[in-house]
Amino acid sequence: MLENLRQDVVDAYKNALAALENSYSPYSHFKVGAAVKFKGVEQVFYGCNVENASYGATICAERNAIWSGVAAVGKQDMEYLIVVADQKDPVPPCALCLQVISEFYDAEMPIYLGNLQGLQKVYKLKEILPVPFNSFVA
């Protein structure tokens, strides 16, 4: 488990856990909660995965949290992201979420990964997604 975390990160983790409990995942039974903090914005935004029988209409927790934040405060750079799954090993964002994250990021932005026992790992976005698609777009 990660130690010496800032209190706002610990609080955001706890709220991401609460969001995980609201996950609607009747098909995969894979519950995920997320928290996103934008730079210069006090509020932290939360999301959970919401599945649909038409799998293309499913939304991951990370994108749910990001969309909530954008709806509330507009496009901002992200300060950090937390992803929590009810799994033994923490899971990173999927490739689709990573591409969305790359629209709102600083390459040094931390992505904290956790499970029900706490935050277990932290990566910089550039470690997980070294070459985002938008780096090729003019």
C-alpha positions as CSV (number, residue, x, y, z in Angstrom):
1,M,0.0,0.0,0.0
2,L,1.2,3.5,-0.8
3,E,2.3,5.6,2.2
4,N,2.7,9.3,2.9
5,L,-0.1,10.4,0.6
6,R,-1.6,13.9,0.7
7,Q,-4.9,14.0,2.7
8,D,-6.9,15.1,-0.4
9,V,-5.7,12.0,-2.3
10,V,-6.7,9.8,0.6
11,D,-10.1,11.5,0.8
12,A,-10.6,11.2,-3.0
13,Y,-9.7,7.4,-2.8
14,K,-12.4,6.9,-0.1
15,N,-15.0,8.7,-2.3
16,A,-13.9,6.7,-5.3
17,L,-14.6,3.6,-3.2
18,A,-18.1,4.9,-2.5
19,A,-18.6,5.5,-6.2
20,L,-17.5,1.9,-6.9
21,E,-20.4,0.7,-4.7
22,N,-22.8,2.5,-7.2
23,S,-21.3,0.7,-10.2
24,Y,-24.0,-0.8,-12.5
25,S,-22.1,-3.8,-13.8
26,P,-24.6,-6.7,-14.2
27,Y,-22.8,-8.2,-17.2
28,S,-19.1,-8.1,-16.2
29,H,-19.6,-8.0,-12.4
30,F,-16.4,-5.8,-12.6
31,K,-17.0,-2.8,-10.3
32,V,-14.8,0.2,-10.7
33,G,-14.8,3.7,-9.1
34,A,-12.7,6.7,-10.1
35,A,-11.9,10.2,-8.9
36,V,-10.4,13.0,-10.9
37,K,-8.9,16.3,-9.6
38,F,-8.4,19.1,-12.0
39,K,-5.7,21.7,-11.4
40,G,-7.0,24.9,-9.7
41,V,-10.4,23.4,-8.9
42,E,-11.2,22.5,-5.3
43,Q,-13.9,19.9,-6.1
44,V,-13.0,16.3,-6.9
45,F,-15.2,14.5,-9.4
46,Y,-16.2,10.9,-9.1
47,G,-17.6,8.2,-11.4
48,C,-18.3,4.5,-11.6
49,N,-18.7,2.2,-14.5
50,V,-22.2,1.9,-16.0
51,E,-22.8,-1.0,-18.3
52,N,-25.5,-1.5,-20.9
53,A,-26.8,-4.6,-22.7
54,S,-25.4,-2.8,-25.8
55,Y,-21.8,-3.0,-24.8
56,G,-20.9,0.0,-26.9
57,A,-23.1,2.2,-24.6
58,T,-21.1,1.2,-21.5
59,I,-19.0,3.9,-19.9
60,C,-15.9,3.3,-17.7
61,A,-15.6,4.9,-14.3
62,E,-12.7,7.1,-15.4
63,R,-14.5,8.6,-18.3
64,N,-17.6,9.0,-16.2
65,A,-15.6,11.0,-13.6
66,I,-13.9,13.1,-16.3
67,W,-17.2,13.9,-18.1
68,S,-18.8,15.0,-14.8
69,G,-15.9,17.3,-14.1
70,V,-16.0,18.8,-17.6
71,A,-19.7,19.3,-17.4
72,A,-19.2,21.2,-14.1
73,V,-16.0,23.3,-14.7
74,G,-15.1,22.9,-18.4
75,K,-12.0,21.5,-19.9
76,Q,-9.1,21.7,-17.4
77,D,-5.8,20.0,-17.0
78,M,-5.9,17.1,-14.6
79,E,-3.9,17.1,-11.4
80,Y,-4.4,13.4,-10.6
81,L,-6.7,10.4,-11.3
82,I,-7.6,7.6,-9.0
83,V,-8.9,4.2,-10.2
84,V,-10.3,1.7,-7.7
85,A,-11.4,-1.8,-8.6
86,D,-12.8,-4.7,-6.5
87,Q,-9.8,-6.9,-7.5
88,K,-6.8,-8.4,-5.8
89,D,-4.4,-6.5,-8.1
90,P,-5.1,-2.9,-9.0
91,V,-6.1,-2.3,-12.6
92,P,-5.0,0.6,-14.9
93,P,-7.4,2.5,-17.1
94,C,-8.3,0.8,-20.4
95,A,-6.9,2.1,-23.7
96,L,-10.0,4.0,-24.5
97,C,-9.9,5.8,-21.2
98,L,-6.2,6.5,-21.5
99,Q,-6.8,8.2,-24.8
100,V,-9.5,10.4,-23.2
101,I,-7.2,11.2,-20.3
102,S,-4.6,12.3,-22.8
103,E,-6.8,15.2,-23.7
104,F,-6.6,16.6,-20.2
105,Y,-3.2,15.7,-19.0
106,D,0.3,16.7,-18.1
107,A,2.6,13.7,-18.9
108,E,3.8,13.8,-15.3
109,M,0.2,13.5,-13.9
110,P,0.0,10.7,-11.4
111,I,-2.6,7.9,-11.8
112,Y,-3.2,6.1,-8.5
113,L,-4.4,2.5,-8.7
114,G,-6.1,0.9,-5.8
115,N,-8.3,-1.9,-4.6
116,L,-10.6,-2.3,-1.5
117,Q,-7.5,-2.4,0.8
118,G,-6.1,1.0,-0.4
119,L,-4.0,2.7,-3.0
120,Q,-1.4,0.2,-4.2
121,K,0.5,1.8,-7.1
122,V,1.1,5.1,-8.8
123,Y,2.2,5.7,-12.3
124,K,2.8,8.8,-14.4
125,L,0.5,9.0,-17.4
126,K,3.6,9.0,-19.7
127,E,4.5,5.6,-18.3
128,I,1.1,4.0,-19.1
129,L,0.5,5.9,-22.4
130,P,3.9,7.0,-23.8
131,V,2.5,7.9,-27.3
132,P,-1.1,9.2,-27.2
133,F,-2.9,9.4,-30.5
134,N,-3.3,13.2,-30.2
135,S,0.5,13.6,-30.5
136,F,0.0,12.8,-34.2
137,V,-2.9,15.1,-34.8
138,A,-2.1,18.6,-36.2
